Amino acid sequence: MPDDIFYMKKALDEAKEAYQEGEIPVGAVIVCKDRILARTHNLTEKLIDVTAHAEMQAITAAANGIGGKYLEDCTLYVTLEPCPMCASAIGWAHISRLVYGAPDPKHGYTTFAPQVLHPKTEVTSGIMEEEASELLKSFFKERRQQA
Protein backbone atom coordinates (compact mmCIF):
# COMPACT_ATOMS: atom_id res chain seq x y z
CA MET A 1 0.00 0.00 0.00
CA PRO A 2 2.78 2.56 0.67
CA ASP A 3 4.04 2.02 -2.91
CA ASP A 4 0.48 2.45 -4.17
CA ILE A 5 0.28 5.85 -2.49
CA PHE A 6 3.70 6.87 -3.82
CA TYR A 7 2.82 6.04 -7.42
CA MET A 8 -0.73 7.39 -7.16
CA LYS A 9 0.79 10.72 -6.08
CA LYS A 10 2.76 10.64 -9.35
CA ALA A 11 -0.47 10.00 -11.26
CA LEU A 12 -2.13 12.89 -9.39
CA ASP A 13 0.77 15.14 -10.42
CA GLU A 14 -0.05 14.23 -14.01
CA ALA A 15 -3.74 14.93 -13.41
CA LYS A 16 -2.86 18.37 -12.05
CA GLU A 17 -0.81 19.05 -15.18
CA ALA A 18 -3.82 18.05 -17.29
CA TYR A 19 -5.97 20.47 -15.28
CA GLN A 20 -3.53 23.31 -16.01
CA GLU A 21 -3.70 22.45 -19.72
CA GLY A 22 -7.51 22.51 -19.78
CA GLU A 23 -7.80 18.73 -20.04
CA ILE A 24 -10.05 16.63 -17.83
CA PRO A 25 -7.67 15.99 -14.91
CA VAL A 26 -6.86 12.31 -15.17
CA GLY A 27 -3.30 11.08 -14.79
CA ALA A 28 -1.72 7.68 -15.30
CA VAL A 29 1.57 6.02 -14.42
CA ILE A 30 2.78 2.56 -15.43
CA VAL A 31 5.30 0.89 -13.16
CA CYS A 32 7.27 -2.31 -13.66
CA LYS A 33 9.63 -3.66 -11.02
CA ASP A 34 9.71 -0.32 -9.15
CA ARG A 35 10.58 1.57 -12.35
CA ILE A 36 8.24 4.10 -13.94
CA LEU A 37 7.86 3.19 -17.61
CA ALA A 38 5.32 5.88 -18.47
CA ARG A 39 3.62 8.86 -16.89
CA THR A 40 1.07 10.93 -18.71
CA HIS A 41 -2.37 12.50 -18.59
CA ASN A 42 -5.41 13.11 -20.75
CA LEU A 43 -4.56 14.70 -24.07
CA THR A 44 -7.94 14.61 -25.79
CA GLU A 45 -8.16 18.39 -26.27
CA LYS A 46 -4.55 18.90 -27.30
CA LEU A 47 -4.54 16.03 -29.79
CA ILE A 48 -8.19 16.52 -30.81
CA ASP A 49 -8.61 12.80 -30.24
CA VAL A 50 -11.36 11.24 -28.13
CA THR A 51 -9.17 8.17 -27.59
CA ALA A 52 -6.26 10.12 -26.07
CA HIS A 53 -7.15 9.18 -22.50
CA ALA A 54 -4.38 9.05 -19.91
CA GLU A 55 -4.44 5.25 -19.80
CA MET A 56 -4.17 4.90 -23.58
CA GLN A 57 -1.25 7.34 -23.68
CA ALA A 58 0.51 5.49 -20.85
CA ILE A 59 0.03 2.06 -22.44
CA THR A 60 1.46 3.28 -25.74
CA ALA A 61 4.43 4.98 -24.08
CA ALA A 62 5.22 1.97 -21.86
CA ALA A 63 4.96 -0.50 -24.75
CA ASN A 64 7.24 1.68 -26.86
CA GLY A 65 9.66 1.92 -23.94
CA ILE A 66 9.97 -1.83 -23.48
CA GLY A 67 9.70 -2.64 -27.18
CA GLY A 68 6.70 -4.95 -26.83
CA LYS A 69 2.93 -4.80 -26.69
CA TYR A 70 2.43 -6.83 -23.52
CA LEU A 71 2.88 -5.16 -20.16
CA GLU A 72 2.86 -8.24 -17.97
CA ASP A 73 4.26 -7.69 -14.48
CA CYS A 74 3.30 -4.01 -14.75
CA THR A 75 0.94 -1.93 -12.64
CA LEU A 76 -1.15 0.91 -14.05
CA TYR A 77 -1.98 3.67 -11.59
CA VAL A 78 -4.75 5.98 -12.75
CA THR A 79 -6.61 8.66 -10.84
CA LEU A 80 -10.06 7.78 -12.21
CA GLU A 81 -11.68 4.41 -12.88
CA PRO A 82 -11.01 3.55 -16.53
CA CYS A 83 -13.77 3.72 -19.11
CA PRO A 84 -14.64 0.54 -21.06
CA MET A 85 -12.33 1.56 -23.95
CA CYS A 86 -9.34 1.96 -21.63
CA ALA A 87 -10.19 -1.14 -19.61
CA SER A 88 -10.26 -3.13 -22.83
CA ALA A 89 -6.82 -1.79 -23.79
CA ILE A 90 -5.58 -2.66 -20.28
CA GLY A 91 -6.84 -6.19 -20.88
CA TRP A 92 -5.27 -6.48 -24.33
CA ALA A 93 -1.95 -5.20 -22.93
CA HIS A 94 -2.06 -7.94 -20.24
CA ILE A 95 -1.38 -5.43 -17.48
CA SER A 96 -1.06 -7.45 -14.28
CA ARG A 97 -2.46 -4.89 -11.89
CA LEU A 98 -4.77 -1.88 -12.08
CA VAL A 99 -4.88 0.64 -9.25
CA TYR A 100 -7.31 3.53 -9.50
CA GLY A 101 -8.40 6.37 -7.28
CA ALA A 102 -11.93 7.67 -7.83
CA PRO A 103 -14.81 5.54 -9.13
CA ASP A 104 -16.63 6.71 -12.25
CA PRO A 105 -20.28 5.65 -11.93
CA LYS A 106 -21.25 7.49 -15.15
CA HIS A 107 -18.55 6.13 -17.49
CA GLY A 108 -16.51 3.52 -15.60
CA TYR A 109 -15.87 0.02 -16.86
CA THR A 110 -17.28 -1.62 -13.71
CA THR A 111 -20.73 -0.28 -14.64
CA PHE A 112 -20.66 -1.02 -18.36
CA ALA A 113 -18.11 -3.78 -18.98
CA PRO A 114 -16.98 -5.41 -15.74
CA GLN A 115 -15.54 -8.47 -17.53
CA VAL A 116 -13.39 -6.56 -20.03
CA LEU A 117 -10.09 -6.71 -18.13
CA HIS A 118 -7.74 -9.65 -18.57
CA PRO A 119 -8.91 -12.38 -16.18
CA LYS A 120 -5.59 -12.31 -14.30
CA THR A 121 -5.58 -8.54 -13.75
CA GLU A 122 -5.69 -7.67 -10.07
CA VAL A 123 -7.68 -4.50 -9.26
CA THR A 124 -7.28 -2.16 -6.31
CA SER A 125 -9.59 0.85 -6.09
CA GLY A 126 -9.98 3.83 -3.82
CA ILE A 127 -6.30 4.76 -3.48
CA MET A 128 -6.25 8.52 -2.82
CA GLU A 129 -9.88 8.61 -3.94
CA GLU A 130 -10.67 11.84 -2.12
CA GLU A 131 -7.82 13.79 -3.72
CA ALA A 132 -8.67 12.50 -7.21
CA SER A 133 -12.38 13.24 -6.76
CA GLU A 134 -11.76 16.75 -5.47
CA LEU A 135 -9.55 17.58 -8.44
CA LEU A 136 -12.25 16.43 -10.86
CA LYS A 137 -15.03 18.26 -8.98
CA SER A 138 -12.99 21.46 -8.96
CA PHE A 139 -12.30 21.19 -12.69
CA PHE A 140 -15.94 20.68 -13.63
CA LYS A 141 -17.16 23.37 -11.23
CA GLU A 142 -14.75 25.82 -12.85
CA ARG A 143 -15.93 24.73 -16.30
CA ARG A 144 -19.60 25.29 -15.39
CA GLN A 145 -18.81 28.77 -14.08
CA GLN A 146 -17.11 29.68 -17.34
CA ALA A 147 -20.06 28.52 -19.44
N, C-alpha and C positions, 0 to 999 in steps of 0.2 A: 504493500500500500504506500509506503513512503516514496518509492520510485514512481508510482502512479501519480502522486501529487506533484512530484518534480517535473515529470514530462507533461502533465496536464497544464502546469503553469506555463510551459513553453508553448503549448497550443493556445492558451489564453493570450499570450503575447502576440501570437499571429492574429488572433481574432481582433485584438485591439488595433493592430495595424490595418486590418480590413476595415474596421470602423472609421479610422482616419481617412481611408481612401474612398469612403462612401459605399463600401461593399457591405452586405449583410455580414455581421461579425461572427464568422465561424472560422476557427483555426484547426489545423491538423498537423500532427507530427508522427512520423513512422520511425520506430526504434527496433534495432536488431542487435542483440548481444551488447546492450548498454551503449550503443552507438546510434546517434541520430542519422538516419539515411535521408530524411526529407522533412522539411518544415515549410508550411505554406498556409494560405488562407483563400477564401472565396475570391474569384477573379471574374465573376460573371459579367460585371459591368465593364471592367477594363477590356476584357477580351470579346465582349459582345457575344457571349456564348453561354447558353443556359446550362450546359454540362460542365462548366468550369468551377464546380464545387471544390471546396478545400480538400475533401477526401480524394477526388479524382486527380487533382493536381499532385497530391502527395504520392499516390500510387504510381503515377507516371514518373515522377522524379526519382522515387526509390527504385523502381524497376530499371530505369536508365542508369542509376548509380551502381547497381549490382550487375547489370548486364543480363538480366533475365526477367521473365514476366511473373514468376512465382515468388511470393514474399513469405514463404514458410519460415517459421521461427521469428516472425516479426510481430510487433504490436503497433496498432494504429490508435493514437490518442486523438480524439476529436471533441470539440466543445459542445456540439449538438448531436443528438441522435441522427444517424444517417438516414437519408431518404431511401426509398426502394432502389433507385438507380445506383446510388453509391454503395448500398449494401450488396447489391448484385456484383458490382465491381470488386468489392472486398472479398466476396465469395470466389469469384473467378481468379483473383490474385492469390488465393489460398492463404490469406493472412491468418495467422494462428490465434491472434487475440485482438479484440476490439474493446476499447475503453472509451466511454463517452460521458460527458457531463450532464447536460440538460436533456430531458425527454422532449420529443416533438410530437405531441398528440395529433396535430393537424397534418403533418407530412412524413412522420417517421415510419421506418420500415416495420417496426413491431406492430403497428396498426394495420398496415396494408399488405405486407409481405413477410411475415415472421419467419418463414422457412427459407428465405433467399440466401442467407449466409451459408458458407461451407459448413457441413455438419460437424466438423472438428473445431470450428472457431469458438473460442471461449469469449464470453461477453461479460464485462463489468460496467455497470452504469452508475450514475450519480456522483462521480468523482468531481468535486468542485462545482456541483450543480448550481448552487446559489450564485456563485460568481459568473458563471456562463449565462444563466438566466437573466441576471441583472444587466449584463452587457447588452443582451438582445432586447430586453424591455426598454432600456435607455435609447437604443438605436431607433426602434420603431416609434417610440414616443416623440423623439426629435423629428422623425420623418413626418409624422402626423401633424406636428405643429408647423412644419414648413409648407404643408399642402394647403 
